[in-house]
Amino acid sequence: MLRSKLKILIAHKEVAEGRKITYETLAAEAQLAKNTVNRLAENKTDRIDFATLDKLCRYFDCALGDLLEYVPEPKAARVTKRK
């Protein structure tokens, strides 16, 4: 499962710049839809466009791995298909 690290990036940028950054602020400054930012930050999205990833990497001046992390699902949650 992929998990967003957007909240962490926002927190780091707030400290670095000494200002509050809301999802609305981020959306406006990165030229993204507020709903896109909210769903990504709250891990409530099933897909994300390359253009969105590009805008976020540019906004935070970060690598793709700084935005997302892979978290393996517990073995009990995995479904094994048999032929």
Buried (B, 14 or more C-beta within 10 A) or exposed (E): EEEBBBEEBBEBBBEEEEEEBEBEBBBEEBEBEBEBBBBBBEEEBEEBEEEBBEBBBEBBEBEEEBBBEEEEEEEEEEEEEEE
